[in-house]
């Protein structure tokens, strides 16, 4: 219980400011996950990266939560079908599709498709949660999209017409749809379990579902060499892009709602550009700062609440 209290200290469930910080951290970790997906080309096959990521994450989580899993076993069994649906949408499909997309799609295309997450989530929230977006939220979303397009086209609007279609684009479109559905259903289901317990159960369910696809890939391309680069990639995607990011995201969705939380995904291209500068040697340009400023402005407008 002591370790779960440590998580609760850093991710308080009722604090909007803490939830906002948690969502920003989650997006930063997932931006690194996109960069890791690009760096894994020729090092670790995509489905293998997804499977072993969740395998090691499950081992780490199990060491922390096995007592809580036993305490909440009746509730877990009661909500087994809802947990299965959430596990397939998040653990099994989203990251696997992202790693597959990274094999054939440039980062700019991945970023462009991921920007549709707020739209997907808002539309799904209207039908599944009956949440009607506020005018300020709609205006903020438009500003966010303008900033994103400015970053993606590198400050030259005509560059948008030069984007080419790749097979990975379809993978990312499906992945974003699944993630939007996961975010909406996570709030609608409102499963009365601690966040870290839910994450452990989702990984424990989603990983075996992914196993047949990993074995199929292994029969086609084989495994991978255990090198410093492959181990470093697995450590990052296990600790930061799996455990910490999901805990932070789930807390943010619970406090701010799925529609508001999805807006933070708009920070992804800015973070990807920054991480690519650090780890891939890509340079930053003025359009990164202009677009990032628009994105932050749109986020503030969409999330700001008027007080009497």
N, C-alpha and C positions, 0 to 999 in steps of 0.2 A: 504493500500500500504506500510505502514511503516514496517509491519511484513514481507512482501515479500522482502523488501529491506534488512532486517536482514538476511534472508536466502541467498540472493544473495551475501551478504558480506562474508559469510562463505563458499559459494559454487560458486565462480566465474566461469562463463561458458567458459572462454578462457584461463585459467591458467593451464598448464600441471602439475605443482607441486601441486597446490591445488586439481586438479582432482585425482592425485595419492594418496594424503592423504585421500581424500574422499572415494576412493575405498578401501583402507586399513581399514578405519573405518567401511564401509559397511560390509566387510567380518568379522570383529571383532563382530559386532552386530549380524550378521547371525550365527556366531559360537556360540554365546550365545543363539541364537534361537534353535540351535540343542540341546544344553544342557538343555534348558527349555523344549524341547519336551520329553527328557528322564525323566526329573523331573516331568512331568505332568502325568506319568503313575499312575493310581489309584487316581488321584486328579481331572483332567479335561479330559473328553473324547477328542480324537483328532480333530474331526470335530467341536465340540463345541469350542475348543480352537481357531481354525482357524476362525470360524464365529464371535465370540465375540471380537476377536482381531481386525478384520476389522470393526466391528460395532463401537467400541470405537474410532478407528483410524479415521473413517469417521466423527464422531461427532467433534473430535478435529480439523481435517482439514477443516471442513465446517465452524467452527467459525473463521478461519483465512482467508479463500479464498472465502467466499460467494459473496463479491463484485466483485472479479476477475471473478468468474464463470458467473456472470451476464454480465460483460463487454465482455467476450469472448464466449457468448452463441452461436453466429452464427458460429464461427469457430469450437466449440465443436460439433455442429450439423452437420457441413460439414464433419468432420472427424469421425463421429459416428461409422462407421463400422470398421475402423482401431482401434479405441479406444476399441471397444467391443472385438476384437481379442486379443489385448494386455492385457485386463483385465482378460479374461478367462485363458490365458496362465500364467499370473503371480499371480493375486490375488486369483482366484478361485482354481487353480489346484496345483501350485508348493508347497506352504506351507502346504496345506491340505495333499498332498501326503507325504511330509516330516514328518508330525506328525503321519500319519498312519504307515510309515516305522519305526519310533522310537518305536512303540509298540512291534515290533517283531524282529528288527534288531539291533545288537550291533553297537556302535558308530564307530568302526573300519571299518565295512562294509559300513556304510553311508559315511564316509570320503573317502573310496576307490572309490566308485561310483561317488562321487562328483568331484573327480579329472579328470573325463572324460569330464567335461564341456569345457575346452579349446579346446579339440579335436572336440567335437560336434560343438562348435561355429565356429572354423576355417573351418570345412567342410561346414557348412551351409553358411558361409560368401563367400566361393568360388562360390557357386551356386546362392545365393541371392544378394550378394553385389559385386561379381566378384573381391574379394580381394585375391590376391595371397600371401601367407606367405613368408616372407624373410628367407634367410638361417639362419641368426642370431636368428630369432624367432623360427625356427624349432629346432636349437641346444639348445636354452634356454628351450624350452618345454621338450626336452629329459632330460635335467638336472633336471628340475622341477619334472618330473615323477620319476627319480631316487631317489630324495630326499623324495618324497611322499612314494614310496615303502619302503624306509629305515625306515621311521617313522612307517608305517603300520605293517611291519614285525618285529618291535622292534629290529632292528639291526641284525636279524637272517633271512637270505633270505629263509630258508626252512619253516619258519612260513607261508609264502604265500600259501603253499600247504595245510595248515590246515584250511583255511578259509571255513566256511560252508555257504551254500546257505539258505536264508530265504525268506519268502514271501515279506518282506519289501524291499528286494533287487530290486525286479521288480518295486515296487512303486518308489524307488529312481531313477532307470534308466529312467522311464517315466518322472519323475519330472525334472531331469537334461536336458532331451531332450526338454521339454517345456520351461525351463528357457533359454537354448541356443537359441531357436527359438525366444523367447521374446526379447532377447538382440539384435539379428540380425535385427528383424523387427522394433524394436524401432529406430534404426539408419536409416534403409531404409525408413521408413515412414516420418521421420524428421518432426513431427507435430509441427507447429509454435505456440506453447503455452508455457507459463512458466512451469518449471518443477513441481512446487507444484500444479499448476492447473491440469496438466496431472495426477498427483498422486491422487488428490481428485476425478477426474472423473473415474479413473481406479478402485478405491476402491468403489465408488458409483455404478459402473456397476457390478463389480465382486462379491460384497457381496450378492446382491439379487440372483445371479446365484447359489451361494453356499447355500442359504437358504433351498431349498428342501432336500439337502443332510443332512443338520443339523437336520431338522425335522425327517428325516428317522432314523438317529442315535438316536435321542431323544426317538423315539417310541420303540427302541430296548433296550437301556441301561439306559435311563432316563437322568436327568441332573447331576449337581454337587453341592457340598456344598460350600457356601461362607465362606472361611476360609482365614487366613493370607497368606497361601501358594498359594491358587488359585488366590487371588487378586494380589499378588506380581508377579505371572507368567503373568497374564493378563496385568499388568502395563508395565512390561518389553517388552513383545511381541508387545504391542500397540505402545509405544513411540520409543523404540530403534530399534526393529526388523521390524517395519512397516514404521513409518513416516521418521525417520532420515536415516535409511539404504537405503530406496528406493530413497529418494532425492539425497543421495550421489552416489548411483549406477548409476542413470540416468544421472547425471552430468558427471560422469567418462566415461560412454559409449559415450556421446555426444562429449567429448573432445578427448579422446584417441582412440575411436573406439571399436567395440564389441569384436574383436579378442584379442586386447591388454588388454581390461578390464577383459575378461574372465580368463586371466592368473592369476589375483589376487586371484581367487578362490582357487588356489593352496596353499595359506596361511591358508586355513580352518583347516586342521588337526593340524597345529601348535597351532592355537588359541584355538581349541577345547581341546587340551591336556592341555593348560595353564588354561583355564576356569574350566576344570574338576578337576585340581589340587586345585583350589581355592574353588570351590563350592561342589565338590563331594568327596573330600579327596583323589583323585588319585595322585600318586607321579610322579614326572618328572625324566627322566633317560637320560643318555648321548646321546642315539639315537635321542631324541627329538631335541637336539641342533645340532647334525651332520646333521640330515635330514632338520632341519630348515635352516641351513647354505646353503645347496645345493639348497633349494627352493628359498631363497633370491638371490643366485648367478644366478640361471636360470631366475628369474624375471628381474634382472638388465640386463642380456645379451639380453633378448627378447625385453625389452623396451628401451634400450639405443640407442640413435641415434648418428650416426657419424656426426661431423661437420667439415667443411673445415677449 
